[in-house]
Amino acid sequence: MSIVDDQVRRLDAFLDKFQINTAYSRSSSFTDNELEAQVAAADATAKDGSTTAKLKTLVRGLSTTSSSRPVLSRRPTQGIASADDADLAWLAAGKATVQTYGLILNSLLEQTIPLSESIWYWDDVLGSYSRTALYTIQTSPQKFWRHAQEVYEDTKGKIRNRIGLQQSAHDAQTSIMNHWREFYGLVQSSIRERTLVHARTSILSPFALSRMEARRKQNNVKKLRETNATAIGLLVDEGLTFQPFDDEYKATVARLDKMQLQSTIAKSVSLLDSVLRHATAIDNSISEFEDNIFASVEADPEFISLSEAGESTTNPSRLATRLLQILDRQLPEQERGCARMSVEFGKPSRLVRYWIPTVLLLVSGTTILRILVNRRADIIQWFQDLGGTVRDFWLNWVIDPTKKLIGTIRHDEQSEIAIMSKESLTADRDSLERMVVDFAVAHPNNGIKYTEPQIDELRAKVREGDLSPVLRAYEREMQSPIRSAITGHLVQTLLIQIQKTKVDVEVAIGGIDSLLKSQELLFGFVGIAPGVLISYFVAQWLRNSFGSRKGIRSSKKKGETVRVLRNIDRTLNNSIPTPNGLLSYKDHGLLLCEVNVLRRRAALVLPGNVQREFFEDLNDLMDIRIGVARQIKVLERIRWAYSKWFR
């Protein structure tokens, strides 16, 4: 639903309310006898005439009872040409005018909004030399074809003149070779003349000519956009501006209000006609366009005013006929003219913009296909290797670490981290204990044998790392190492100390092993993290590239909404208000175009329960009666109130 639908629905509701209030005011002014006479006369008219019933049916058909289609098609205005009931005829004419008004506004909006894309396109072309060069290459075949057509038409005209001269002189004996020479000479002459015609522009480079052409087209598109925006502003500000109806008006005032309503309808029809006739005149300035519209409306013979007798001088059937002419002839002509100028001055067609990659694809297509066929086996092998790599990565870096992590969580013995066997330290410590005890018993200090309590005490010291008996013997043996190595116990003491070193290393490793086991879950997560992260990012890339693009579309819609808000802010801040502090017709039309786009974009971004409040703020933004300063404040309110959904 657009702003035009709301406007049409509001005007249609006003006409219905005006009819009800007028009927109530008229009935309240009659006495009981007069009211009975009026009712009897109305019943008799309803029984005898079928025109009244047709008018009622037409009025119901023109009413905007549907919320999905408040603006009807272009044909329901037929049927008002013959009317016996003046009030019903004027009501039908008013509703038909409202529908025509909505159709024209919709058409102008649909024509104006896409012009911004053409302006942005020409900005890109003029913004960089590379884009200008690309545009020059893209349009070169079209320019060459146009030049060839001019040469062809010029040569054809000269040949016709030449043949006429030959026939008048009865020169029919010229050989075929002479004809070809003459034809070649005429073509050369035409090309030379066309070159002389373009001599002024030939001193410029093709890039400079392309930039001049792009700038000229951009200016024309801007003029067309401003003209259409001014037309929209004129229709909204000056068309169907009904005076507010007060329920407390008396019967005499109600009659006057009816005349004002009829005058407004006739003036609006004239305004619609005048706007459509002048909408494609982009050579005039905006002020001249507005002056022409107002002068045409004031000079319109159908424009009515209240006569001294308080009667209208215009028949609603003539207005209906004029509405049909507007819909059948003037609106299609205006649409064709605007479409023609959009094609002429807008961004080039897709054929012009994409013929270069299309030609390159067609030229290189056979080569690419031949390469694919010749390297078929290699390509298949590449895909197989890629599939095997993906499979091995998934199994070895995602599945297996996940299984180990689950086992760690469950305290599975097979999943425990260990850098040494469980019973290794116990066996080496027991062996060291036996070796030290046997050495001490076999070689007691001072020749005194160890008793059982002393042996138990020695075992306890060995468990704590005390090897005093062995070290004392080692010190004695080191006094004569060579002799002790041959006949003594030096080798045995060295081996015991090696065993002691082995036990110490295992104790240290056991401490490290205990530390690793305490952080076993952390190491499990660290082991699985790389594979999971790589898989996640690859899945995200695949989903964004080949899967659902809902997220990208949503982000794009939000970006477009912010862009429209920026355009509205620029329109309001760059506008030149009238002496009353209101927007001009052109700025108001540009504002309505941007608001219409914003409304469509916001309907795709905002949730349903927020849209009602957003539409209320948009209505405040479009209300030019509050002034430009307050409109800017409304725009700021929209920015901070709905930034959650626009960012």
C-alpha positions in Angstrom: 0.0 0.0 0.0 1.4 3.4 -1.1 0.8 7.0 -0.1 -1.5 7.4 -3.1 -3.7 4.7 -1.8 -4.0 6.5 1.6 -4.7 9.8 -0.2 -7.4 8.2 -2.4 -9.1 6.4 0.5 -9.1 9.7 2.6 -10.7 11.7 -0.2 -13.2 9.0 -1.0 -14.2 8.9 2.7 -14.6 12.7 2.7 -17.0 12.5 -0.2 -19.1 9.9 1.6 -19.1 11.9 4.7 -20.0 15.1 2.8 -23.0 13.3 1.1 -24.3 12.0 4.5 -23.9 15.4 6.2 -25.5 17.2 3.3 -28.5 14.8 3.3 -28.8 15.2 7.1 -28.7 19.0 6.8 -31.3 19.0 4.0 -33.7 16.7 5.9 -33.4 18.7 9.1 -34.5 21.9 7.3 -37.8 20.4 6.2 -41.0 20.3 8.1 -42.8 17.0 8.7 -45.2 17.5 5.7 -42.4 18.7 3.4 -40.3 15.7 4.5 -43.1 13.2 3.7 -43.6 14.9 0.3 -39.8 14.6 -0.4 -39.8 10.9 0.5 -42.8 10.2 -1.7 -41.2 12.1 -4.6 -38.0 10.1 -4.1 -39.8 6.8 -4.1 -41.7 7.7 -7.2 -38.4 8.7 -8.9 -36.8 5.5 -7.8 -39.7 3.4 -9.2 -39.8 5.2 -12.6 -36.2 5.9 -13.4 -33.4 3.4 -14.0 -30.7 6.1 -14.3 -30.8 6.7 -10.5 -30.2 3.1 -9.8 -27.4 3.0 -12.3 -25.8 6.0 -10.7 -26.0 4.4 -7.2 -24.4 1.3 -8.6 -21.7 3.4 -10.2 -21.1 5.3 -7.0 -20.7 2.1 -5.0 -18.4 0.8 -7.7 -16.2 3.9 -7.5 -16.0 3.7 -3.7 -12.7 2.5 -2.2 -14.1 -0.2 0.0 -11.2 -2.6 -0.7 -8.0 -2.0 1.2 -6.0 -4.0 -1.2 -7.1 -2.0 -4.3 -8.2 1.5 -3.3 -7.3 2.8 -6.8 -9.5 1.1 -9.4 -9.0 0.6 -13.1 -9.3 3.2 -15.8 -12.8 2.3 -17.1 -15.3 2.7 -14.2 -15.8 6.4 -15.0 -18.1 5.5 -17.9 -21.7 5.9 -17.1 -22.0 9.4 -15.8 -22.7 10.9 -19.2 -26.5 10.8 -18.7 -27.8 11.6 -15.3 -31.1 12.8 -14.0 -30.1 13.1 -10.3 -27.7 16.0 -10.1 -26.4 15.2 -6.6 -25.7 11.6 -7.4 -24.1 12.6 -10.7 -21.8 15.1 -8.9 -21.0 12.4 -6.3 -20.1 9.9 -9.0 -18.1 12.6 -10.8 -16.2 13.4 -7.6 -15.4 9.7 -7.0 -14.4 9.3 -10.6 -12.1 12.3 -10.2 -10.6 10.8 -7.1 -9.9 7.6 -8.9 -8.4 9.4 -11.9 -6.4 11.5 -9.5 -5.0 8.4 -7.8 -4.2 6.8 -11.2 -2.3 9.8 -12.4 -0.4 10.2 -9.1 0.6 6.5 -9.2 1.7 6.9 -12.8 3.9 10.0 -12.0 5.4 8.3 -9.0 6.3 5.1 -10.9 7.8 7.3 -13.7 9.8 9.5 -11.3 11.3 7.1 -8.8 13.4 5.0 -11.3 14.9 8.3 -12.7 17.2 8.4 -9.6 19.0 5.3 -10.8 19.8 6.9 -14.1 21.1 10.0 -12.3 23.3 7.8 -10.1 24.5 5.9 -13.2 25.6 9.1 -15.0 27.3 10.2 -11.7 29.4 6.9 -11.9 30.2 7.5 -15.5 31.3 11.1 -14.9 33.1 10.2 -11.6 36.0 8.2 -13.0 37.9 8.1 -16.3 37.7 4.3 -16.3 33.9 4.3 -16.3 33.9 7.0 -19.0 36.2 4.8 -21.1 34.0 1.8 -20.6 30.9 3.8 -21.5 32.7 5.1 -24.7 33.5 1.5 -25.7 30.0 0.3 -24.9 28.3 3.0 -27.0 30.8 3.0 -29.9 28.8 0.4 -32.0 25.6 2.4 -31.5 27.4 5.7 -32.6 28.9 4.0 -35.6 25.6 2.6 -36.7 23.9 6.0 -36.3 26.7 7.7 -38.4 26.4 5.0 -41.0 22.6 5.6 -41.2 23.2 9.3 -41.7 25.7 8.6 -44.5 23.3 6.1 -46.1 20.3 8.5 -46.0 22.4 11.3 -47.5 23.9 9.1 -50.2 20.4 7.7 -51.1 19.1 11.3 -51.5 22.0 12.2 -53.8 21.5 9.1 -55.9 17.8 9.9 -56.3 18.7 13.4 -57.4 21.4 12.1 -59.8 19.0 9.5 -61.4 16.4 12.2 -61.9 19.0 14.4 -63.7 20.1 11.5 -65.9 16.5 10.7 -66.8 15.8 14.3 -67.7 18.8 14.4 -70.0 18.1 10.9 -71.4 21.5 9.8 -70.4 20.8 6.0 -70.4 24.0 4.8 -72.0 26.3 5.1 -69.0 28.2 1.9 -68.3 28.0 -0.1 -65.0 31.6 0.9 -64.2 30.6 4.6 -64.4 27.6 3.9 -62.1 29.9 2.4 -59.5 32.3 5.3 -59.8 29.5 7.7 -59.3 28.2 5.7 -56.3 31.6 5.6 -54.7 32.1 9.3 -55.3 28.7 10.1 -53.7 29.5 8.0 -50.7 32.9 9.7 -50.3 31.1 13.1 -50.6 28.5 12.2 -48.0 31.2 11.0 -45.6 33.2 14.2 -46.2 30.2 16.4 -45.6 29.3 14.5 -42.4 32.9 15.0 -41.3 32.7 18.7 -42.0 29.5 18.9 -40.0 31.2 17.3 -37.1 34.4 19.2 -37.5 33.8 21.3 -34.4 33.5 18.2 -32.2 36.2 16.2 -33.9 38.9 18.2 -32.2 37.7 16.7 -28.9 38.7 13.2 -27.9 36.1 10.4 -27.8 36.3 10.4 -24.0 35.6 14.1 -23.9 32.6 13.7 -26.2 31.3 10.8 -24.1 31.6 13.0 -21.0 29.7 15.8 -22.7 27.0 13.4 -23.8 26.8 11.8 -20.3 26.5 15.3 -18.7 23.8 16.4 -21.2 21.8 13.2 -20.5 22.2 13.6 -16.8 20.9 17.2 -16.9 17.9 16.1 -19.0 17.1 13.3 -16.6 17.3 15.8 -13.7 15.0 18.2 -15.5 12.5 15.4 -16.2 12.7 14.2 -12.6 12.2 17.8 -11.3 9.3 18.4 -13.7 7.5 15.2 -12.6 8.2 16.0 -9.0 6.7 19.5 -9.5 3.6 17.9 -11.1 3.2 15.6 -8.2 3.5 18.5 -5.7 1.0 20.5 -7.7 -1.5 17.7 -7.7 -1.1 16.9 -4.0 -1.2 20.6 -2.9 -3.7 22.0 -5.3 -5.8 19.1 -6.5 -9.0 18.0 -4.6 -8.4 20.5 -1.8 -11.8 20.2 -0.2 -12.7 22.6 2.6 -13.4 20.8 5.9 -17.0 20.2 6.5 -18.5 21.1 9.8 -21.5 19.2 11.2 -22.8 22.4 12.8 -23.3 24.2 9.5 -26.8 25.3 8.8 -28.8 24.4 5.7 -27.9 27.7 3.9 -24.2 27.1 4.5 -24.5 23.4 3.4 -25.8 24.6 0.0 -22.7 26.8 -0.3 -20.4 24.0 0.6 -21.9 21.8 -2.1 -21.1 24.5 -4.7 -17.6 24.7 -3.3 -17.3 20.9 -3.7 -18.4 21.1 -7.3 -16.0 23.9 -8.0 -13.2 22.0 -6.4 -14.0 18.9 -8.5 -14.1 20.9 -11.8 -10.9 22.7 -10.9 -9.1 19.4 -10.1 -10.2 17.9 -13.4 -8.8 21.0 -15.2 -5.6 20.7 -13.1 -5.2 17.0 -14.0 -5.6 17.8 -17.7 -3.2 20.7 -17.6 -0.5 18.8 -15.7 -0.6 15.9 -18.2 -0.3 18.2 -21.2 2.7 20.1 -19.8 4.5 17.3 -17.9 6.9 16.3 -20.7 7.9 19.9 -21.4 11.4 19.7 -19.8 12.8 22.6 -21.8 10.9 25.1 -19.6 12.1 26.0 -16.2 10.2 24.9 -13.1 8.7 28.4 -12.5 7.6 28.5 -16.2 6.1 25.1 -15.8 4.1 26.1 -12.7 3.0 29.4 -14.4 1.8 27.5 -17.5 -0.2 25.1 -15.3 -2.0 27.8 -13.4 -2.6 29.9 -16.5 -4.1 26.9 -18.2 -6.4 26.1 -15.3 -7.6 29.7 -15.0 -8.3 29.9 -18.7 -10.1 26.6 -18.8 -13.8 27.1 -19.8 -14.8 24.1 -17.7 -13.6 25.8 -14.5 -16.6 26.9 -12.6 -17.4 29.5 -10.0 -20.4 30.2 -7.9 -23.0 32.3 -9.7 -25.2 34.8 -8.1 -28.0 32.3 -8.1 -25.8 29.8 -6.4 -26.0 27.3 -9.2 -23.2 25.5 -11.0 -22.5 26.3 -14.6 -20.9 23.0 -15.4 -22.6 19.7 -16.1 -21.0 16.6 -14.4 -21.5 14.7 -17.6 -19.0 17.0 -19.3 -16.5 16.4 -16.5 -17.0 12.6 -16.9 -16.4 12.9 -20.6 -13.2 14.9 -20.0 -12.0 12.3 -17.4 -12.5 9.6 -20.0 -10.4 11.7 -22.5 -7.7 12.1 -19.8 -7.6 8.4 -19.2 -7.9 7.3 -22.8 -5.6 9.8 -24.5 -3.7 12.3 -22.3 -2.4 9.9 -19.7 -1.1 7.3 -22.2 0.5 10.1 -24.3 2.2 11.4 -21.2 3.4 7.9 -20.2 4.7 7.3 -23.7 6.5 10.6 -23.8 8.1 10.1 -20.4 9.1 6.5 -21.3 10.6 7.8 -24.6 12.7 10.5 -22.7 13.7 7.9 -20.1 15.0 5.6 -22.8 16.7 8.5 -24.6 18.3 10.2 -21.6 18.4 7.4 -19.0 21.1 4.8 -18.5 21.7 2.6 -21.6 19.9 -0.7 -22.1 21.3 -4.0 -20.9 22.3 -4.9 -24.4 24.5 -1.8 -24.6 25.9 -2.3 -21.1 26.6 -6.0 -21.4 27.4 -6.7 -25.0 31.2 -6.7 -24.3 31.2 -9.6 -21.8 28.6 -11.4 -23.9 30.8 -11.2 -27.0 33.9 -12.3 -25.0 31.9 -15.2 -23.6 30.8 -16.3 -27.1 34.2 -15.9 -28.6 36.0 -17.7 -25.7 33.2 -20.2 -25.2 34.5 -22.8 -27.7 38.0 -22.5 -26.3 36.8 -23.0 -22.8 34.7 -26.0 -23.8 37.6 -27.5 -25.7 39.9 -27.2 -22.6 37.2 -28.8 -20.4 36.9 -31.7 -22.8 40.6 -32.3 -23.2 41.3 -32.0 -19.4 38.2 -34.1 -18.5 40.2 -36.8 -16.7 42.3 -34.2 -14.8 39.2 -32.3 -13.7 37.5 -35.5 -12.5 40.7 -36.3 -10.5 40.7 -32.8 -9.0 37.2 -33.2 -7.8 37.9 -36.7 -6.4 41.0 -35.3 -4.6 39.0 -32.4 -3.3 36.3 -34.8 -2.0 38.9 -37.1 -0.4 40.5 -34.1 1.3 37.2 -32.8 2.6 36.3 -36.3 3.9 39.7 -36.9 5.6 39.5 -33.4 7.2 36.0 -34.1 8.5 36.9 -37.5 9.9 40.4 -36.6 11.4 39.9 -33.1 12.6 36.2 -33.0 13.5 34.8 -36.5 14.2 37.8 -38.0 16.0 38.5 -35.0 18.2 34.8 -34.9 19.0 34.8 -38.6 20.1 37.8 -38.0 22.2 36.3 -35.0 23.8 33.1 -36.9 24.6 35.3 -39.7 26.1 37.1 -37.2 28.3 33.8 -35.8 29.6 32.8 -39.4 30.4 36.2 -40.2 32.0 36.8 -42.9 29.5 40.2 -44.6 30.3 41.0 -44.9 26.6 40.6 -41.1 26.1 42.8 -40.1 29.1 46.0 -38.1 28.3 49.1 -40.0 29.4 52.8 -39.6 28.6 53.9 -42.7 30.6 52.4 -46.0 31.7 50.6 -46.2 34.9 52.8 -48.8 36.7 56.2 -47.7 35.3 57.1 -45.4 38.3 56.1 -48.0 40.9 58.2 -50.8 39.3 61.3 -48.6 39.0 61.0 -47.3 42.5 60.7 -50.8 43.9 63.7 -51.9 41.9 65.7 -49.0 43.2 64.7 -49.9 46.8 65.8 -53.5 46.4 69.1 -52.4 44.8 69.9 -50.0 47.6 68.9 -52.4 50.4 70.9 -55.3 48.8 73.9 -53.1 48.4 73.7 -51.8 52.0 73.3 -55.3 53.4 76.1 -56.7 51.3 78.5 -53.8 52.1 77.6 -52.6 55.6 79.2 -49.4 56.9 82.0 -50.2 59.4 81.3 -53.9 59.0 78.1 -53.8 61.2 75.2 -55.8 59.8 71.8 -54.2 59.4 69.0 -55.4 61.6 65.5 -55.7 60.4 64.4 -52.4 61.9 67.3 -50.7 60.3 66.5 -52.3 57.0 62.9 -51.1 57.2 64.2 -47.6 58.1 66.6 -47.8 55.1 63.7 -48.7 52.8 61.7 -45.7 54.0 64.6 -43.4 53.3 65.1 -44.8 49.8 61.4 -44.1 49.1 62.1 -40.5 50.1 65.1 -40.4 47.9 67.9 -40.9 50.5 70.7 -43.0 49.1 73.3 -42.3 51.8 74.8 -45.9 52.0 75.3 -46.0 48.3 76.8 -42.4 48.1 79.2 -43.1 50.9 80.4 -46.2 49.1 80.6 -44.3 45.9 82.8 -41.7 47.6 85.2 -44.3 48.8 85.4 -46.0 45.5 86.1 -42.7 43.7 89.4 -42.4 45.7 90.9 -45.0 43.5 88.5 -45.2 40.5 90.6 -47.5 38.2 91.2 -50.1 40.9 87.6 -49.8 42.2 86.2 -50.2 38.7 88.1 -53.4 38.3 88.0 -55.0 41.7 85.6 -52.7 43.7 82.0 -51.7 43.6 82.2 -48.5 41.5 80.2 -49.9 38.7 77.4 -51.1 41.0 77.1 -47.7 42.7 77.0 -46.0 39.3 74.2 -48.3 38.1 72.3 -47.6 41.3 72.6 -43.9 40.7 71.5 -44.3 37.1 68.4 -46.1 38.4 67.9 -43.2 40.9 68.0 -40.7 38.0 65.5 -42.7 36.1 63.1 -42.7 39.0 63.6 -38.9 39.4 62.8 -38.4 35.8 59.7 -40.6 36.0 58.6 -38.6 39.1 58.9 -35.4 37.1 57.1 -36.8 34.2 54.4 -38.1 36.6 53.9 -34.5 37.8 53.5 -33.3 34.2 51.2 -36.1 33.5 49.0 -35.1 36.5 49.0 -31.5 35.3 47.9 -32.6 31.8 45.1 -34.8 33.2 43.8 -31.8 35.3 43.5 -29.8 32.0 42.3 -32.7 29.9 39.0 -31.1 29.0 40.7 -27.9 28.0 43.0 -29.7 25.7 40.1 -31.6 24.2 38.4 -28.3 23.3 41.6 -26.9 21.9 42.0 -30.0 19.7 38.5 -29.8 18.3 38.4 -26.0 17.8 40.4 -25.7 14.5 38.3 -28.2 12.7 35.0 -26.9 14.0 35.9 -23.3 13.2 37.1 -24.1 9.7 33.9 -26.1 9.1 31.7 -23.3 10.4 33.3 -20.6 8.2 33.1 -22.8 5.1 29.5 -23.6 5.8 28.7 -19.9 6.3 30.4 -19.0 3.0 28.6 -21.8 1.2 25.3 -20.7 2.6 25.8 -17.1 1.7 27.1 -18.0 -1.8 24.9 -20.8 -2.9 22.2 -21.2 -0.3 19.5 -19.0 1.1 20.2 -15.3 0.6 17.7 -14.1 3.1 20.3 -12.5 5.3 22.0 -10.7 2.4 18.6 -9.5 1.1 17.7 -8.3 4.6 20.9 -6.4 4.9 20.5 -4.9 1.5 16.9 -3.8 2.3 18.2 -2.1 5.5 20.9 -0.4 3.5 18.4 0.9 1.0 16.2 2.2 3.8 19.0 4.2 5.3 19.8 5.5 1.8 16.3 6.7 1.3 16.4 8.4 4.8 19.5 10.2 3.6 17.7 11.3 0.4 14.8 12.7 2.5 17.2 14.5 4.8 19.0 16.0 1.8 15.7 17.1 0.2 14.5 18.8 3.3 17.8 20.6 4.1 18.5 21.7 0.5 14.9 22.9 -0.1 14.1 26.6 -0.6 11.0 27.2 1.5 8.3 29.6 0.5 7.8 32.8 2.5 5.4 30.9 4.7 8.1 28.4 5.5 6.6 25.6 3.4 8.1 23.3 0.8 7.9 24.3 -2.8 5.9 22.1 -5.3 9.1 20.5 -6.6 10.6 19.8 -3.2 7.2 18.4 -2.0 7.1 16.1 -5.0 10.6 14.9 -4.4 9.8 14.3 -0.7 6.7 12.3 -1.7 8.7 10.1 -4.1 11.3 9.3 -1.4 8.6 8.7 1.3 6.8 6.3 -1.1 10.0 4.3 -1.5 10.7 4.5 2.2 7.2 3.1 3.0 7.7 0.2 0.7 11.2 -0.6 2.1 10.0 -0.2 5.7 7.1 -2.6 5.1 9.8 -5.3 4.4 11.9 -4.5 7.4 9.6 -3.4 10.3 7.5 -5.9 12.2 3.7 -5.6 11.9 3.1 -4.1 15.3 5.5 -1.2 14.6 4.3 -0.3 11.1 1.2 1.5 12.3 3.3 3.9 14.4 5.8 4.3 11.5 3.0 5.2 9.1 1.8 7.8 11.5 5.2 9.4 11.6 5.4 9.3 7.8 2.0 11.2 7.6 3.5 13.8 9.9 6.6 14.0 7.6 4.5 14.5 4.5 2.3 17.2 6.1 3.8 20.3 4.6 1.5 22.5 6.7 3.7 22.1 9.7 6.7 23.7 8.0 10.1 22.5 6.9 11.7 22.9 10.4 9.2 20.6 12.0 9.4 18.1 9.2 13.2 17.9 9.8 12.4 17.2 13.5 10.0 14.4 12.5 12.7 12.9 10.3 15.1 12.9 13.3 12.4 11.1 15.3 12.0 8.5 12.7 15.8 7.9 12.7 16.2 7.3 16.4 12.8 5.6 17.0 13.4 2.9 14.3 17.1 2.7 14.2 16.9 -0.8 15.7 15.4 -2.1 12.4 17.2 0.2 10.0 20.8 -0.6 11.2 
